[in-house]
Amino acid sequence: VYDRAHVGNARPVVVFDVLYRLLRHTYGADNVTYVRNITDVEDKINMRARESGRSIGEITAETTRWFHEDMAALGVLPLPREHEPRATEYVGEMIAMIAVLIERGHAYAPGDGHVLFAVGSFPDYGKLARRSLDDMRVGARAEVATSKRDPMDFVLWKPSDAETPGWDSPWGRGRPGWHIECSAMARALLGEAFDIHGGGVDLAFPHHENELAQSACAHPDEGFARLWMHNGMLNIEGEKMSKSLGNFFTVRDLLDRGVPGEVIRFLLLSTHYRQPMEWTDRKVEEGRKELTQWRDRTFDAENGVVSPKMLSALSDDMNFAEALAELRQLYRNEEYADLKASAQVMGLLTPSLAWVVRAYLLAAEAGHYRIEGGEAAISRSSDFDLAQKLVEVRAQARAECNYEVSDRLRDQLLAAGVAIDDLPDGPRARILPSFSPSKLAEIEA
């Protein structure tokens, strides 16, 4: 945690949030444990602290808060604090696991403050990523430590200077490598073996390969993860996302541009999770249009029955295309209550994702009036259209000096949660937290 999450970072979070929801729906919330750890000790964080002059604790606390806010905007379910561990809280468990690896002959301490995992001691190394050890050795670099016995050996522990976070250990003051952090936290919180390990396909090698190797060698009778699930990468308009190409944007960038979090989530679920995904402006507008239609039709609907077809699709390796096809069929059949209940299993059409009015209105500035959003929710485009119409009528009445009508509309709009400020450059309407669609509908223009 050292910066804002970009939209590619958000894909695995949203994908595995759907899996979490599906398993809870199928087996009951009490029978599903989901752990998502936070890496708060890492060299990129140290570098950001040196560059900014801020403390590491301040940076990690801020970026963790950003992550929670941005993921909540995408409808990601929050986890209990004990299921979202910080790496710095489990350094003792990491040191203990490293000691076991040394004792079993799978790791070595060359005496320079490093401890390295001996890749050659684990015959199955490379099977997860489907790579041979000989192929991986070609082009392997020395990385941090220069005392490796094999180019593929990786760091479990490394020394820290006075300016870098560190902990006392049998090998001197230092800090853990990234891979050992995840192994230690998984064992502490999920036990000797657990069902599913997830993440982006870019982590399959070397991170997950190394995680599996050290866990299997430290505790060979336990098994670690029974199933690995990796989501594909995300491209922007046909190209890999890159700051140098100018197509790099964070989740917060999209939200601030007026793209609703629900639309972002919808697009991230529009492609099978294992496949690469293309993000385009056209898809954003198509998603916005479709979700607006769904919101309009399900606004007053009670929750119906979750579609068995949609559940079957999600249960088939999370076949998002088939699941969304079933939701579209429910919409065409005007089965709006069932559409609402089914979509909510995917984290769509939930009350928490009712579109904040800002999503509609950042671009809704025209001529002599403009409307700005607050944190109030307008879930139906028809409510926005009505508010827009009444603000226009009131502005026209005021321009014609018909103050009886303009004052009446101003007071009625305020009672409905739409405040109007008459500014030198024209009226400005603001949607308040007290916004009431029913009171708005009672106003006669």
N, C-alpha and C positions, 0 to 999 in steps of 0.2 A: 504494500500500500504506500505509494509515493505520488500518485497523480489520479486524475479523473479516469473513470472507466470509459473506454471507447466502445463503439457499438459492437465490435468483434468480441470484446471482453464480455459483453452482455449476453451473447448467444448461449454459451453453456449454462449461465445462471438461469436463463429463461427455460431452456430445454429441460434441465434437471428439476426445475420447479414444476413443470408439467408432470414429469415422472413421479415426483414427490406427491403431487395432488392425486394422480392416478392410483398409486399404491395406498394412500390414505383412504381413498374412496372404496377401494377393493377390500382392504384388510382391516380398516379402522385406524384412526389416528394414533391410538395407543400402541399399535403394533409396527409402527414405522419410525425408525431413527435416522435422521438425516444430519450429517455433520459437514460443515463447510468451514475450513480453517482459514485464518488470516495470517499471512506471512508478514510479520512486523519486525523481522531482523533479516537484512539482505543488503547486498552491496550497493544496489541502485538507490536504496533509501539513504544509505550512508553518503553517497555521492550527492544526492539532492540536499541533504542537510549541510554539507560543506559548501555547496554552491549558493544556498539561500541564507546561510548564517542562522537558520532556525534549528531548534532541537529536534532530535529524532522522534521523541515522544509527541511533540507538538504536531509534527508532520503526519505521523501515523494516526493520531487521534482525529485529525482533520480529514484525512483521506478515507478513513473508515466511516466517518459520518457521511461524507459525500457518497460513498458506495451505498450505504443504507438508504439514503434519500433517493438516489437515482434508481436503484433497483425497486424500491417501493413504488416509484412512479410507473414502473413497468409491470406492477401487479405481482411481484415476487413475494411469496409468503415470508414473514420474518421467522427467524429461528430463535429458540431459547439461547440465552447467553452461554450456557454450558455446552451447547452444540455448535458454537462458533468460536472455537478456541484461538487464542493468539499464540504464535510460536514461542514467544518469550516466556510463556507460562509453563512450558514443558521442556525446558532445557535439561532439567534433571533426568527426565525420562530418555532424552536423546543421549546424554552422557552414558547412562546405564546400558543402552542398546549398543553403543559403540564399543563399550568394554566387553560385552558379550561377543561381538564380532571379532575382536582381537583375540579373545580367549579361544574361540573356535577356529582360528586360523584364516578367517575371511577378511581381515583388515590388519594393517600394520602402521606403526608410528616410527617414521624414519629419524626422529629426534630433532626436527626443526620446528616443532609446534604443530605440524600437520598430522592427521590420521587419514589414511587412504583405504578405500575398499579395493580388495584384490579381485578384479573381475575374473581372472582365470580360475579362481577357486569355485566358481558357480557355473557348472556345465551348461545350464539352461539359459545363460545370459544371451539376450538377443531374440528369444522366441516370441516375446510379446510383440515386439516391433517387426518380427519376421526378417531379421538381419543376421548374417553370419558374423562371428567374432572377427574373422580375418578381414572381411570387407569393412567392418567398422574401424579396424585398426588403421586402415589406409587413410592418411590425412588427419588422424587424431592429433590433437595438440596437447602441450604440456599443461595448459590451464594454469591454476594458481601455483601448485607445488611443482618443484623441479626435481624432486627425488622419487618420482614414480618408478616402480619396477616394470610397469606395462603402460603404454600410452593410453589405454582405455581405463585405467584405474581412476576413480573419482574421489573427490574430497568428502570426508565425513566431518572433519573438524579442522579449523584453520586458526592461526594465531591472530590476535588483535593488538594493535598498538594503543597508545594512551588515548587517542582521539576516537577510537572505534569501540562500539559496544563489545563487551567481553564478559566471560564467566570463568571462574576457576575450574580447572579440570585436572585429571591425572597427567595431561600432556601440556599443561601450562594454560595461562589465560588466553581464551580464544572464544570462538563462536561456531555454531554448527553450520554445516553445508545445507543447502536447500533440501536435498532429497531426504536426508535423515529426519528432518523436521516432520514431514508428512507421515513417514513410517511410524515414528514414535507417537504422534497424536492419534493416528488411526488405531493403533493397538490400545492406547489408553482409553479411548472413547467408544470404540466399536468392538473391542474384545479380540479374542484369538483369531477369529475368522469372521468375515462379513460378506454380504451378498454382492454389492455393486460398488464399483469404483468408477467415477466419471471424470470427464475433462475434455479439453480440446485435443484434436488429433496431433497438434503440434507438441503436445506434452508426452505423447506415447514414447518418443525417444528424444533425449535420454532420460527425462525425469521419471516417467512411470516405469521404464525398464530398470532404472537404478533403485527406485522405491521397492519394486518387487524383489529384486535380487537381495538387497540388504535385509528385508523382512523375512524372506524365505530362508536365508542363511542364519539369521539370529534365532529364529523360532521355526525350525524345519518341520515340526509336526502340526503346525497350525493352519497353514494353507493360505493365509492373507485373503485377497479378494477372489471370490468365485467367478465373477463376471466383470469384464471391462467394457465400458461404453465411451466412445470418443466421437464428439461432434466435429463436423467439417468446418473449414475456414470460411470467411466472409470476404467477398470482393465488392468493390464499389464501381458501378457502371463498367463492369468488365475488367477492372484492374485491381491488383492487390492494394489494400489500403496503405497509404504511405504519406508521411508529412511532406516528403520531397515532391510528390505528385500533386499535392494540394487537395487530396480527397480524404484527408484524415479528419474525423469528427467524433466527439464524445457523445455519450447519451445526453448530457446536459446541453450540449450544443443543439441537438435535435429538439429537445424540450423547449429551449429558449426561442427556437425558430417557429414554434407553434405546432410541432408535430406531437399529437397526443401520445402519451405513454402506451395506450392501448393499441394504437396503430403500429408503434415500434414493435410491441410484443407480437402482434398479428403477423407482421412481416417476418420476424425471426422464426415463426412457426409455419411459414408458408412453404418450406422446403424440408425434405426428410433430414433429420438431424445429422445423419452420417455424411450427407452430401455437401459439397461446396455450395455456398449461397450467394446469389447476386442481389445487391442492394441498388435500386435505381429510384430516381425521383418519380418515374411513372408508377412504380409499384406502391410508393408512398401514397400517391393520390388515389390509386385504385383501392388500396386498403382503407383509406379514410372514407371513401364513398360507400364501400360495402358495410363498414362498421356503423356508419351513420344510419344506413337503412335498417340494420339489425337493432340498433339502439332505439330508433323511432318506433319500431313495431313491438319491441319487448318492454318498453318503458313501464307500461301499466300491467304487464302480464305477471301473474303469480308463477312461482317456480313449478314446472311440470315434472315430467319423468325423464330421466337421463336416457338417451338413446342407446340401446344395446349395440347397434351397429357402430356408433362412435366409440363406445368402450372397447369393442372388439378390434377396431382399427388401432386405437392407442395401445392395446395390449399386444399387438403384432409389431414388436420392435418400434413402437411409437410411430406408426404410419400417419404422419400429419396430413398428407394429401387426402387420404381416405376419410380421416376424421373431419376435415374441413368440408369435404364433399358432402358428407352427411349433414353437417350444419347448414349448408346451402340448400339441401333438399328440404330440410325442416322449414327453412324460410320460404321456399317456393310453395310448400304445402300449407303455409300459414299456420303452422303448429308452433306458435310463438312462445308458449309456456315451456314446451319441450326444448325449443331452441335455446332459451335462456338457461335452463337447468343443465343442458348438455355443454353449452359453451363455457359455463362456469367451471366445469371439470378441467378445462384447458386454461383457466384463469382469464377468460374473456367475459364481457358483459357483467362483470362483478360490480357491486356498489362502489368499491374502493377505486375503480377505474372510470367512474362517471367523469366524462371529460370536463376538466375545468374550463371555464369560459374563455380563458386566455388562449386555449388551443384554437378556438374559432376566430378570435377577434384581433389577434395581433395585426392582421392585414386588413381589418375592417374599418379603415379610415377613408372617408369619402366627403369631400367638399366641406360643408358647413357643420358637420357633426362627426364625432368618432366615439367608439365604445371601447372601453378597456376592461379587462377581466381581473378579478381578484382570485380568491380560492374557492369561490362558489361554483357549484356544478350545474351546467346546462347539459342534460343528457340527451335532449331531443333537438334536432336542428329546427323544428317548428317553433320551439320556445325562443330560440335566438332570432328567427325570422320575425316573430311577433314583436319582440323587444326592439329590434331594429326598426320595424315599421312605426311603432309608437314614438320612438325617439325622433324619427323623421317628421312625423305629423306635428309633434310638439315644437320642433325647430322651425317648421314652416309657419305655424300659428304665431310664434314669437316674432318671426321676421315680418309678418303682416300686422304686428302690433295687436293681435287678438290675445290680450293677456289673460282674459277670463279662461279661455281654452288652454293656453300654455301653462298657466298656474295650476289648473285642475289636473292636467296630465302630469305635471311635475310631481304634485302631491301623491297622485295615484301610483305613479311609477316608484316613488320612494317607498310607499307602503308595500309594494311588491318586491322591494329589494333592488331597485335600480335608481341610483342617485345621479342627479344631473347637476353639473357645475357649469355656470355660465361664465366663460372666460373671454378675454378680449379677442381671441382668435376663433371664437365659436364655442358652442356647448360641448361638454364632455360628459359622457355617460359612463358610470362605473357600476359593475355588478357587485353587490354586497353579499356577505355570507348569509344574510336573511332572505336571499332570493327565493320567491315563491311562484312557481309556474301557475298554480290555480288562481292566485290574486292577479297575476299578469293577464290571464285569460278573461277576467271580469271587467277589464278596462275597455271602455268604448271610445274609439278614436273620434 
